[in-house]
Amino acid sequence: MDANLAVYGAVRYRYNDLGEVELRGMAKALSHARAVGANLFTLPTPVRPDTKRVWSIGDNSRLLRSLTIDTLGRVQLSAIAASAEFSLDGIRFSAD
């Protein structure tokens, strides 16, 4: 995890009965500066996607962020504003 981020709750994944990987947990930027390219955690080999996955997320500040999971299992945020929180709840992808 990037030194500029804290993880709240248990950041976790699960493999569900539909063959999907579901992410859960909350990240928060700790410093007054934006965290750019922050690495949250790395998924283990059996649940890594076979192609890069990207989700775009907007919020009421009109800051568009993206969450990326690459084929090496790195779960990364493109940017998170200072003191902003980011929920992984509801993010899922097919593990096939």
Residue, then its C-alpha position, 0 to 999 in steps of 0.5 A: m500500500d502507498a504510504n500516503l493511504a490508509v485502509y479502513g475496515a478489512v480491505r478484502y476480496r472474495y470469489n463468489d458463486l458466479g465466478e466473480v471477484e468482489l472487492r470491499g473496504m475503504a481507503k483514505a488519503l492521509s496527507h494534505a496532498r493528492a495521492v496519485g497512482a496509489n497502490l492499494f494492495t495486490l490480489p493473489t495469482p488465482v484471482r487476478p484478471d487476465t486483462k487490465r480492468v478499469w473503473s471510472i468513478g466521479d464524485n460531487s467534487r467533479l473529480l473523476r478518478s479511476l481504479t485499475i486492476d492489472t494482470l499482476g493483481r495490483v489494485q491502484l487508484s489514479a488519484i485520490a484527493a487529500s483526505a478523500e475516502f474511496s470505497l471498494d464496495g460493489i467493485r467486481f469482475s469476472a475471474d474467467 
